[in-house]
C-alpha cells in the first residue's frame, strides 16, 4: 500500500469522524430505545443497574427498558397472578431507574410484545396500565394497537425482517403499527455477531417508505458490551410519553446503529 493511499485513507477517516462529531453536537441527547435486562428477559445477561451504569458510561442521555413480555422470552414465571407478574416483570426497569437517578441517566418504561416470534416495541404505557389492562395478555395485534393507542402509547414493529429460529415467518401489520424499527444495531453494527445482517435493516427502511410509517432505531441490547444504537434528539426528553409525542409529532431526530448515522427517513448522513 502506497504512502499516498495511506494519507488519503487518513484524511477520509478524519473527515468521517468530524462528520460524526458534528451530528452528535447537533443532536446531543441520545436514547437507547431497545434494551433488555436479565431480571425481565431470559436472553439477557446483566441486571438493570448494570445496564444503566454501562449506558451512562457510554454517553447515553437515557434508556427505555423493553423486556420480553408474557408471550416472549420472559424471565418471569408465567404462572404468577397477573399483578404479581407485572411487579416481577418491572424489576429490571425499577433497578435501572434507581441506578439512573443515582448516576444521572434517565430511565423510561416500555416493553417488547411477542406474537409467535413477531415482536413489537410498546412505548407510552406504564406498569400501572399493565395491571389495569389484563386483557392485553390475550389481545390480537389489532386489539393491542387499539388498547395502546387509547392509553396514548405507540407501537413500533421491532426488526420486522429478522430471520431466526424463534421467528417462524415474516408477518407484517402496517395498519396496526405506528412505525418500524428501521435501524437495529444487532443487524448493522459490526460488533454484533448473532443477528448481523445489514439487509434486514435495508428491507425495514424500504417497508417503512412503502407504507408511510415512522422509523426508530435501537440496539436490541442484552449485555453491557454496548453497540451504541438509538435515537438522538436536539433536546432532552422528560419521559417515555414525551418520546412518543416527539416521534408521532414529527419532531426532528436522527437514528444510529452506533457506527453510522441516518436521518429519520433512513437515509445515511454520516
C-alpha positions in Angstrom: 0.0 0.0 0.0 1.4 3.4 -1.0 2.2 6.4 1.2 -0.3 8.4 -0.9 -3.0 5.8 -0.3 -2.3 5.8 3.4 -2.6 9.6 3.5 -5.9 9.6 1.6 -7.3 7.0 4.0 -6.2 9.1 7.0 -8.0 12.2 5.8 -11.1 10.3 4.8 -11.3 8.7 8.3 -10.7 12.2 9.9 -13.5 13.7 7.7 -15.8 10.9 8.7 -15.0 11.4 12.4 -15.6 15.1 12.1 -19.0 14.4 10.5 -20.0 12.1 13.3 -18.8 14.7 15.9 -20.9 17.3 14.1 -24.0 15.1 14.2 -23.6 14.4 17.9 -23.1 18.1 18.6 -26.3 18.9 16.7 -28.3 16.0 18.3 -26.6 15.6 21.7 -29.3 13.7 23.5 -29.0 10.0 22.7 -31.6 7.4 23.8 -31.3 3.6 23.7 -34.8 2.6 22.8 -34.5 -1.2 22.8 -32.8 -2.7 25.9 -33.2 -5.9 28.0 -32.2 -6.9 31.5 -31.7 -10.3 33.0 -34.4 -9.6 35.5 -37.1 -9.5 32.9 -35.7 -11.2 29.7 -34.4 -14.7 29.8 -32.0 -14.0 27.0 -30.3 -11.0 28.7 -27.1 -11.3 30.8 -27.0 -8.2 33.0 -29.2 -6.6 35.6 -31.0 -3.3 35.2 -28.5 -1.5 37.4 -25.5 -2.9 35.4 -27.1 -1.9 32.1 -27.8 1.6 33.4 -24.2 2.1 34.5 -22.9 0.8 31.2 -25.2 3.2 29.2 -24.2 6.2 31.4 -20.6 5.5 30.8 -21.1 5.1 27.1 -22.7 8.6 26.9 -26.5 7.9 26.6 -28.8 10.5 28.0 -31.4 7.9 28.7 -32.7 4.4 28.0 -36.0 2.7 27.6 -36.1 -0.7 29.2 -38.1 -3.1 26.9 -38.3 -6.5 28.4 -39.8 -9.5 26.6 -43.4 -9.9 27.7 -45.6 -12.8 28.6 -45.7 -14.1 25.0 -42.0 -13.6 24.5 -38.8 -14.8 26.1 -39.7 -13.6 29.6 -37.6 -14.4 32.6 -40.7 -14.2 34.8 -42.9 -17.1 35.9 -46.0 -17.0 33.6 -48.0 -18.9 36.3 -47.9 -15.9 38.7 -51.1 -13.9 39.3 -51.2 -11.0 36.8 -50.4 -8.1 39.2 -47.6 -10.1 40.8 -46.3 -11.0 37.4 -46.2 -7.3 36.4 -44.3 -6.4 39.5 -41.7 -9.1 38.8 -41.6 -8.1 35.2 -40.8 -4.5 36.2 -37.9 -5.3 38.5 -35.2 -4.7 35.9 -36.7 -1.4 35.0 -37.1 -0.3 38.6 -33.4 -1.2 39.4 -32.2 0.6 36.3 -34.3 3.6 37.2 -32.9 3.7 40.8 -29.4 3.4 39.5 -30.1 6.0 36.8 -31.3 8.5 39.4 -28.1 8.0 41.3 -25.7 8.4 38.3 -27.7 10.9 36.1 -29.3 8.6 33.5 -32.9 8.9 32.5 -34.7 5.5 32.5 -38.1 5.0 30.9 -40.5 2.1 30.9 -41.5 0.1 27.8 -41.8 -3.5 26.8 -41.4 -5.8 23.8 -44.6 -7.8 22.9 -44.2 -11.1 21.2 -46.7 -12.9 19.0 -45.2 -16.3 17.9 -41.9 -14.6 17.1 -43.2 -11.4 15.7 -42.3 -8.6 18.1 -43.5 -5.0 18.8 -41.9 -2.3 20.9 -44.6 -0.7 23.1 -44.0 2.8 24.4 -46.0 5.3 26.5 -47.7 2.9 28.9 -46.5 2.0 32.4 -46.7 -0.7 35.0 -50.0 0.6 36.4 -51.5 0.5 33.0 -50.5 -3.1 32.6 -52.0 -4.0 35.9 -55.3 -2.3 34.9 -55.4 -3.9 31.5 -55.2 -7.7 32.0 -56.9 -8.2 28.7 -53.7 -7.2 26.9 -52.5 -10.7 27.6 -54.9 -12.2 25.1 -55.1 -9.3 22.7 -54.6 -9.7 19.0 -52.2 -7.4 17.1 -55.1 -5.2 16.1 -56.5 -5.2 19.7 -53.0 -4.4 21.1 -52.8 -1.4 18.8 -56.2 -0.1 19.8 -55.5 -0.6 23.6 -52.1 1.0 23.5 -53.4 4.0 21.4 -56.3 4.5 23.8 -53.7 4.9 26.5 -51.7 7.5 24.5 -49.0 5.0 23.6 -47.1 4.0 20.4 -46.5 0.6 18.7 -43.3 0.1 16.8 -42.7 -3.1 14.8 -39.3 -4.4 16.0 -36.8 -5.8 13.5 -39.6 -6.8 11.0 -37.4 -8.7 8.6 -35.1 -10.6 11.0 -34.7 -14.3 10.4 -34.1 -16.5 13.4 -35.1 -19.9 14.8 -37.7 -18.2 17.1 -39.3 -16.3 14.2 -41.2 -18.9 12.0 -42.2 -16.4 9.3 -42.2 -12.7 8.4 -45.5 -11.1 9.4 -46.2 -7.5 8.6 -49.0 -5.4 10.0 -48.6 -1.9 8.5 -52.2 -0.8 9.5 -51.6 -1.8 13.2 -48.3 -0.1 14.0 -47.2 3.5 14.2 -43.7 2.8 12.9 -40.9 0.4 12.2 -37.5 -0.2 13.9 -35.7 0.8 10.7 -32.2 0.6 12.3 -31.5 -2.3 14.7 -27.8 -2.3 15.8 -27.9 -6.1 16.2 -28.2 -6.2 12.4 -25.9 -3.5 11.3 -23.2 -2.8 13.9 -20.0 -4.8 13.1 -19.7 -5.6 16.8 -22.9 -7.7 16.6 -22.5 -11.4 15.9 -25.7 -13.4 16.2 -28.0 -11.3 14.1 -25.6 -9.3 12.0 -27.3 -9.0 8.6 -27.5 -5.4 7.3 -30.1 -6.2 4.6 -32.7 -6.7 7.4 -32.5 -3.0 8.1 -32.5 -2.2 4.4 -35.7 -4.1 4.0 -37.2 -2.5 7.1 -36.4 1.0 5.8 -37.9 0.2 2.3 -41.0 -1.2 4.0 -41.5 1.9 6.1 -41.2 4.1 3.0 -43.7 1.9 1.1 -46.3 2.3 3.8 -45.5 5.8 5.1 -44.5 4.5 8.5 -42.3 6.3 11.1 -38.9 5.0 11.8 -36.9 4.5 15.0 -33.6 2.9 16.0 -32.3 0.8 18.9 -29.6 -1.7 19.8 -31.8 -4.6 21.0 -29.0 -4.9 23.6 -28.9 -7.7 26.1 -25.4 -7.2 27.6 -23.2 -4.4 28.9 -20.9 -4.6 25.9 -22.9 -1.8 24.1 -23.2 -1.1 20.4 -24.4 2.4 20.7 -27.6 2.3 18.7 -30.6 4.5 19.3 -32.4 7.8 18.6 -30.8 11.2 19.2 -32.7 14.5 19.7 -31.8 18.1 19.8 -33.4 18.4 23.2 -33.7 16.4 26.4 -36.8 14.2 26.8 -38.8 14.3 30.0 -40.5 10.9 29.9 -41.4 8.0 27.6 -44.6 9.8 26.9 -42.5 12.7 25.7 -40.6 10.3 23.4 -43.9 9.1 22.0 -45.1 12.6 21.3 -41.7 13.6 19.8 -41.8 10.7 17.3 -45.5 10.8 16.5 -45.5 14.6 16.3 -42.8 14.8 13.7 -40.0 16.3 15.8 -36.5 16.3 14.3 -34.3 13.4 15.3 -31.6 11.1 13.9 -31.0 7.3 14.0 -27.8 5.4 14.7 -26.6 1.8 14.9 -23.6 3.1 17.0 -21.4 3.3 13.9 -23.4 5.1 11.2 -25.9 7.9 11.3 -29.2 8.2 9.5 -31.9 10.8 9.2 -35.4 9.8 10.4 -36.2 8.7 6.8 -33.4 6.1 7.0 -31.0 7.9 4.7 -27.4 7.7 5.8 -25.9 11.0 6.8 -22.7 10.0 8.5 
